[in-house]
Amino acid sequence: MPPTRNGAITSLAPPKIGGRAKDRDESSSEALGTVPDHGTKTPDVAVLGCGSWGKNLVRNFHELGALRVVCDTSERGRLAAQANAPGCTILSDPEAVFASPVPSIVIATPAETHYSLACHALESGKDVFVEKPLALTYPEGLKLSNLARSSGRILMVGHVLEYHPGILRLRELVAEGELGRIQYIYSNRLSLGTIRREENILWSFAPHDIAVILRLVGQMPFEVVACGGAYVSPNTADVTVTNLLFDNGVRAHIFVSWLHPFKEQRLVVVGSRKMASFDDISKKLIIYDQHVEWRTGHPIPVKNAGAEIRFPSDEPLRRECLAFLQSVRTRRQPLTDGRSAVAVLKVLGAAQRSLITNGQGVSLPMAAHA
């Protein structure tokens, strides 16, 4: 492990992985605030936060040979970092990471800290990968997106479902017109799982589904309606149903809950020609050649057996981590960049406003979504 002085990194000798030193040019030293020239080398990464989800990021970046530093303010987190990233520098003070030569920072801390840490990292000249949500308000998210753009930094947000091979295959099918015109989308993300108090179920579960739905439809909804209930902690919704209405006639609803008797993670897309169902529990994408035909003035359902569509079994998080490293190396914006994350925040904010007004509709200006 590199030596430290008062929590600051004083050496960045490459850690040992599998008994061999990583292949890096140790003589290079980019001035803070300049765009690093990584060439074909794996960019160096530091991870802030090694909790229940952060340890997965630590594991992936370590296995990819990119991880140099892990920082966690808790002893438990630092022990997890030592177990998941042997040979890497382990720190307790985030300031030491911001001041270090490591050019890229991954933020996997509680949601309420995302904005301040990401802002600090960008202002320190770092490329940033921050877990969802990007921030807890639309204005904060917009500021981060604009800051990254003006400073020439990469800002990527952890909407990991967008990197799932099954979702990517579904997007291809939609783009190819296999389903016909999209008419309706629904998403269920349900479980009896970890119940949070710092954020409600809408902000904890729904960002994934909102991101995918916006990507599939290709535009922002013009109206958002949400309702739900708080049953465990006062004023913290445990169950929500969010309805999105789009200008092209598409409707979508998102049902999320952490008070559910069984686990379900399912996305259904209903098209004019066919229907698709993606089940993230069984890891199956099924296309149904089913639709409705009008015969002698009557709607007749046409039913057929579903056909399973194969897709790679790659870990979505591994793909996401690779996408961040590629963006840092090539300086090209990732799929889930600041702009797309801000669009998700705008929908989340509208849903939250509707939720606290007991389901009153919230209008949004119509806009395209890249």
N, C-alpha and C positions, 0 to 999 in steps of 0.2 A: 504494500500500500504506500502511496506517495507520502512523504513526511508533511506534517502540517505545523503551522505556528499560529496560535490563538485562533484556530478554526479556519485559517486561510490556507489555500493551496499554494505551496511553494515549489512544487515539482509536478510535472505531468508525464512522468515516465509511463510508458504503456503498461497496463496490468497484464499479468500472465493469464492466459486462458488455455486450459488443456495442456499446460506445461510449456507452451510456446508463446513468445512475445508476439503481439499483433504487429502486422506489417505497416508501419507508419513512418513518416518523415519527421523525426524528432527535432530536426534543425529548423523546421518552419515555425514562424511565429507571426500571426496576423495581428495587426493593431486592432484594438477594440473599436467596433463601429464600422469596420470595413467588411466588404463581402468576402468571405473566405473562398479560396480557390482549392476545392477538394479534389479536382480532377476525377480520377476513378477510385480514390480512396474512400473508405467508409467514414463519414463525418463523426466527430466526437459528440457525445450526448451526455447531459446530466439529467437525472430524474429527481424532481421534488415530490416527495410523498411516497411511502412504501407501505400503504395500508392494504385493505382487502382487494382493491383494484390496482393500485399502484405497483404492487409486487408482480403483477402479470406483465406490466410494461417493463419493469426492471428485468424480469426474466427474458423477455423477448429481445430487448436492446442488448442485453449481455450476450445472449446466444448469437446475435447478429454481429458481434464484435465491435459495437459502437459505444457501449456504456463505459464512461470513465469515472463518473461521480454519482453517488446517491445521497440525498439529503432528507432527513426526517427529524422533526423536533422531538419525537418520542423515542424512548429507549426501545420499546417494542418494535417500532418501525425500523430502527437501525439494526436490531437483531435480525429482522426479516431480510433486510438488505444484505447483511453479511452472509446469510444462508443462500440467497438467490443470486448474489453477484460476488462470488469470492474473487479477491484480488483487486476490487475497485475501491476507490476512496469513499469512505463513509463520513458524512458531516452532519452536524446538528443545526448549523446556522445558515439559512438561505442566503444571507448577505455574502457569505464566502463563495457561494456558487455564482452569484451575479458578478462578483469581482474577479472571477477566475477566467482563464483563457478559453474555457470550454465554450464553443460558439453556439450550441443549441441546447435549449432547455425544454424538458417535458414536465408539465405541471399536472400532478394527480393528487391534489389536495382537496379539502372540502369545498363545495361549490361557492360558498360565500367568500372564499379567498381567491378565486380564479381571476377576477378583474385586477385586483391590486398586484398580484404576483405577475400576471402576464404583462401588465403595464410596466412594472419595474424591469422585467426581463427585456422587453422591447426597447425601453429607454436605455438599457445597458448594452444595446447592440446585439442582442441575441435573436436567433430564430427560435420560434416558440411553437410547441405542440401542447395545447391545453385540453384537458378532458372536458366533456360536455357537462353543463352548459358553459358557453364561452364566458358569460357573465349572468347576473341576475336581473338586468334591465336592458332594454333595447339601446338607450343612449350610451351605456357603458360599453356594450358590444360594438356599437358603431364607432366609438372612439378608438377602441383597440384595432378594429379593421382599418380605420383611416391612418392610425399611427404606424401600423405595419406597412401600409402602402407607401406612405410618405418617407419612411426610413429605409425602404427597400428590403424589408425583412420578410421571411416566410412566417405566416401565421396559419396554423392548421388546428382544427378542432376535432375532438375524438367522437365523431358520429360513426362508430365502428360498424354499424349495420350496413352502411353504404359500401363497405369493403367486403361484405360477405359474398362469397362466390355465387351463392344462390340468388341473392338480390341483384348482383351484376348480370347474371344470366336472365333474370326476369326483365331487367331493363332492356336487354338486347331483344327479347321477344316482343316487348311493347314497341320498341323503335322499329322493328321489322314489320310491324302491323299484324303479328300473329294473332293477337286478341281482337283486332278490329279497333274501333273507337272506344277508348276508356269511358265507362259510364259511372262506375261506382267503385270505391275502395274502402275496405274496412280493415282495421288492425286491432287485435287483442293482445295485450301484454299483461298477463295476470299471474299472480303467485301468492303464497303465504310466505313472504320472504322478509328480508331486512327492512324494518320500519324506521324511517328516518324522522328526525324532529327538526333538522335545520332546513329541510326543503320538503315540499309536498310531493305527492305521487305524480302530479302533472309535470313538474320540473325534473323529477328523478327518472321517470320511465318514458314519457311522451316525446322527448327530443329525438330519439331514434326514429320513431314512426313518422313524425312530422317531416324530418329530413328526407326520408325515403319517398313519402307521398309527394312532397314538393318536387323532387327530382323526377318522379314518374309523370306527374301532370305537366310540369314545365312552366308553371306560373304560380303566383301567389293567390290565395283565396281572397275574395272580396268581403266575406262575412265569416265570423267565427262565433260559435255558440258553445258554451261549456257549462256543465253542471256536475255536482258531486257532493260528497259528504265527508265530514271529519268525525271519526268514531273512536280513535285511540287517543289522539292529542288534540286539544281545542285549537281550532283555526288552522289545522294542518290536514288538508284533504288526503284521505286514504284511498278514495275511489273517485274517478272522474270519467265523464264521457264528453268528448269534444267533437263537434260537427264543423266541417269545413265546406264552404260552398264556393265553387270556382266559376269564373265567367263563361267558360266553355261548356257549362252544364254539369260537369263532374261534381259529385258529392263524395265526401269521405267522412268516416267517423273513427275515432280512436278511443278505445276502452282500455283504461289502465287501472290496476288495483294491486295492492299488496295485502289485501284481505280477501283472499280467494281460496277455495278448498283444494284446487289443483293448479298446476303450472301450465300456462298456455302462452305461446308466442307465435301468433299466426297472422299472416298478411294475405288478404284476398283481393284480387283485382277482377272486376267483372267488366268484360268488353262486349262489344256488339256481335262478335263472332265466336269468341271462346272466353273461358274463365280460367284464372290461375290461382293456386293456393300454395303459399310458401309456409312451411311449418319448421320453425327454428328449433323445436324440441326433437322431432324425428329426423330433421335435416333432409326434408324432402320438398321438391318443387313439382307440383302436379298441374298439368294442363288438362282442362276438361273441354272437350269439343261439344259444348252445350250453349244453347242460345234460345231465343224465342222467335218463332216465325208466325206471320199472319196468314191464315188460311180461311178463305170464305168469310172474312171479317172477324175472325176469332184468333186471339193469341194462343199459339200452341207451343209448349216447351219441347225442345229437341234435346233428348238426353243421350249421352254416350259415356262409356267408361273413361276414367282419367288415365292419362299417360304420364309416367314419371320422366322428368327431364333431368338428366345427369349434369352434375357440375363438380368442379374440383373440390377436394376435401380440405383445402388449405385453411389454416386457422385465420379467421377474419382479423384478429388483432395483429397477427404476424404481417399480414398484407398491409394493414394500416401503418405499422411501424416502418415497413419497407417503403411505403409511399412517402412518409415524412423524410426519410433519409434521401430518397431520390430527389425530392423537392429542394432540400438543402443543397444537394450536390449540383443539381442542374439549374437552380434558381427559377424553376417553373412552379406556378401556383398548384397546390394539391387540389384534389376533387373537393374536399371539405375545407375550403379556405375561409377566410374571415367573412367574405361576402355571403357565402351560403349559410354560415353560422348566424349572421345577423338576420337573415330572412327567417330562420328558425326561431330566433329570439322575438322577432316581431309577431309571429303567430302565437308563441308562448305567452307573450305579454297580453295579447288580445284575449286569449283563452283565460288567463288569470283575471282580467277585468270582468269578463263575462261570468266567471265562476263566483266572484264575490258579489255580483249583482243578481245572483240566483238565475243565471241562464239568459240574461238579456244579450241580444246580438250585438257584436262589436264590428263595425265596418272598417275595412282596410282599403287603401288605394290600390287599384289593380296594377300589377307589375309582373313582368316576366321573371322567371327564375332560371338561372343558367344551369 
